[in-house]
């Protein structure tokens, strides 16, 4: 659970507070919050909720307690191991997905149905079928029109995308460092001819490209190009 994840949570909590407004009704009438960390590839030290509480700032926790009657955190690992598999995952049978994904998905499924089984309400108004339909319609309209903070949530990257971006940034940083190191070695020899300088530049550039290539294993070319 890194800074990028907590930044995304900050946006979600801002939306929740915006929706809550000045509502001071009983906390039990407020919704529940379930934070799903998908494409989880890191090993957590404890259970997700405990680690979430340890990593969050005091302000985050205060907003969660004000906006929701209960909150929890669950993780979902990547459903398949390869990038090729991810491209076809929607066509795959559930039983073909990784066993740990299936196990964690069943746990998430139970939590969602447990929460859905409770009579929901917004403020003092009980959420009936028609009320729920109206809420969903307004939510979809808000996302479709890309207005306000809901628009920001729809554009939030997955954890896999964030990891890829971090790897791409490190690869480019390594490349720049390699180029600077090679050119710094030329400085004591100045002045040199333009042709010599150009030759040194090409040598340094080749070393930088090699560093980027070695550091960008598993990174899509588009992620690198986006950072250039």
N, C-alpha and C positions, 0 to 999 in steps of 0.2 A: 504494500500500500504506500504509494509515493506521493510527492507533492502534486503531481498532475491529477491523481485521483481525488485528493482533497480539494483541489481547485474546482473540479467538476461538481463536487458535493456543495461547494459554496454557492454555485449558480443555482442548483436545485433548491437549496434552503432559501435563497433569495426569492425564488418563485413561490415557495410555500408560505413565506411570511407575507408576500404580496397578496396571495389568495386569502390568507387569514385576516389581514387587515386589523381592525380594532375589535375583532371577535373575542370576547372574554367569557364565553360559555364554558360549561363543564369540560374538562380535559378528556373525559371518557367519550365525548361525542365527536372527537376529532379523528382523523384518519390514522392508519398505521403506515410506517415507512419501512420499506424493505430495500436495502442497498445490495444489488447483485453485481459482483465483480466478475465479468466474463473474460474468457481467454486467459484465465489465471495460470501463470507458469511458475510463480515463485512459491517457496515453501513458507507457510505462515508459522510463527512460533507458538501461537495458541489458537483458540477458536476465533473465527472471524469477527464476532461482535466485540470480544474483549480487546483484540488488537485494534479494531476501529476506534474504540473509546480511548485507548492509549495514544493513538496517533493524532486524534482530532484536537483542535484548539478549543479552549474554554468557550469561545464565542460560538463555535459550531455546535457544541453539546447543548448550550443554552437555547439556541434556536430550535434544535431538534426536540428538546423537551417542551418547548412552548408550542410548537406547530403540530406535534404528533403525540398520540396517547401511548404508543409503543414503537420501538424501532429495533431492527435487526440487520444483520449483514450475512450474506452467504456468497460462496464463490463457485464458479463454474470453470473447470479446466477447458482447454481446447478440445473440441469433440473428435478431432483427428490429428495425426502427427505432422502431415505434410501440407505444404502450401497448395499443392495440386488437389489434395483431398478437400481443403477448405473451399475451393472453387466449385466443388461438386456436392458439398455437404447437404444442400437442400434436397438433392435427389436421392440421398442415401436412406436406407431403412434405419430406424432407431437402434435396432440390435447390432447394426454394423459400426456404431460409434464406439469410442473408447469406453471401457468398463467403468473407469472412475468418473467419466462424464455422466454416464447413465445413473450411477449411484447418487452423485450430487444433484442431478436433475430430479430424481425421485424425491429427494429431501426438499428441494425447492418446491416441487409440486405439492407436497403435503403442507408446507407452510402457507402457500398461496391459497389452497382450498380451505385451510383452517381460518385464515383471515376473511376469505370470501363468505364463509358460513355464518359469520356474525352479521347482525343487522347493521347496515351502514347508515351514517347520518352526516350531514354537513351543517354545523351549528346545531340548531334545534330542529332542523328539518330532516325527517327520515328519507333516505334515498330509495325511492320506489323504482320500478322498471322505467317508467317514463322520465323520471328525473335523471336517472343514470344515462339514458339515451341522449337527453338534452346536454348533459355535461360532456359526454363523449363527442357529440357533434361540435360543441364549442371548442373543445380541445383540438380536434382535427382541423377545424377552420383556422385556429390560431397558428398551428404548425404549418398548414398549407400556405397561409398568407405571410408566414415568417415575420411575425411581429413580436417585439419584446423579448424577454428572457427565454421563452419557450423556443424561440428560433435558435438561440445559442445551444440549448440542450440537444436539439436534433443534429447539430453539427459536431457534437463532442466525439472525439476519436475513441476507438476501442483500445484496450491495453496493448494488444498486439501492435497496433498502429503507433502507439506511443513508444513502445520498445524499439520498433524499427526506426522511428525518427531519432531517438536517442543514439542508436548505433550509427546512423548516417551522420549525425552531428559530430560524433567522436571520430569517425573515419575522416571527415573533412578537416577536423582540427588537427589530426595526426598528419594529414597531407600538408597543411599549411606549415606546421612545425618542421617537417622534413625539408620543405622548400627553404624556409628561413635559415635553418641550420646550414644547408649547403651554400646559400648565398652569403651568409655571414663569414664563411671560410674564405670567400673571395675578397672580402673587404680589405684585408691587410696587403693584398697584392695590387691594389689600385695605385696608379691608373693602368688600365690595360686597354688593348684595342677593342673596337666595337665588335669585331668578329670573335675575339676571345670571350667577351662578355656574353655574346649571344650563345656561344657554345656552352658556357657555364650555366646559363639560364636553361638551356635544353636539358642538361644533365640534372640540374636541380628539379626541373619539372618532371622528368622521368622518375626520379626518386619519390617525388610527391604523389604521382599517380600510382606508383607501386604501393605506397603506404595506404592510400585511399582504398585501393582494390583489396588489399589484405585485411583492412579493418572493416570493410563493408560486406563481408560474407553473410549471405542471407538477406541483404537489404535490396529492395526493389530499386531499379534504376530511377524510377520516378521520384522516390523519396530523396535521392541525392540531387537530382535536377531541381527539385523544389527549393533546396537550400542554397544552390549556387547563386 
